[in-house]
């Protein structure tokens, strides 16, 4: 059974970044001049999360070494 992660944001400028990270915009609501953006994405398996964390560590080391 597919499991999901959910995220709520009020920052429209982060939409592109979240899309690149696999987040899907599912709803937009407005209340008292505040716009709320609701996102979801499939929950990553443990092996995929570990791989992503390792990749981020390597990239951080490369960037820091420059």
VOMIMAR-116747 format. One record per residue (C-alpha): x, y, z. Coordinates in steps of 0.25 Angstrom, whole numbers, padded with zeros to 4 digits, always signed. Example, Ala and Ser with C-alpha at 12.3 -4.5 7.8 and 13.67 -1.06 7.14 Angstrom:
+0049-0018+0031;+0055-0004+0029;
% end
This chain:
+0000+0000+0000;+0005+0014-0004;+0009+0023+0008;+0010+0038+0006;+0017+0050+0012;+0009+0063+0014;+0014+0077+0014;+0007+0090+0016;+0014+0104+0013;+0010+0118+0011;+0022+0121+0003;+0019+0121-0012;+0033+0124-0016;+0038+0110-0012;+0028+0103-0021;+0039+0100-0032;+0048+0095-0022;+0038+0086-0015;+0034+0081-0029;+0048+0077-0032;+0048+0069-0019;+0036+0061-0023;+0025+0069-0016;+0012+0070-0023;+0003+0082-0021;-0011+0076-0018;-0019+0088-0013;-0018+0103-0010;-0027+0110+0000;-0027+0125+0005;-0031+0130+0018;-0030+0144+0024;-0020+0148+0013;-0011+0136+0015;-0010+0126+0004;-0008+0112+0008;-0001+0102-0002;-0003+0087+0001;+0006+0077-0004;+0008+0062-0004;+0019+0052-0009;+0021+0037-0008;+0028+0033+0004;+0042+0028+0001;+0047+0014+0005;+0058+0013+0015;+0068+0009+0005;+0064+0021-0004;+0065+0031+0008;+0079+0026+0012;+0083+0027-0003;+0078+0041-0003;+0085+0045+0010;+0098+0039+0005;+0097+0047-0008;+0094+0060+0000;+0107+0057+0008;+0116+0055-0004;+0110+0067-0011;+0112+0076+0002;+0127+0071+0003;+0129+0075-0012;+0123+0088-0010;+0131+0091+0003;+0144+0087-0003;+0143+0098-0014;
% end
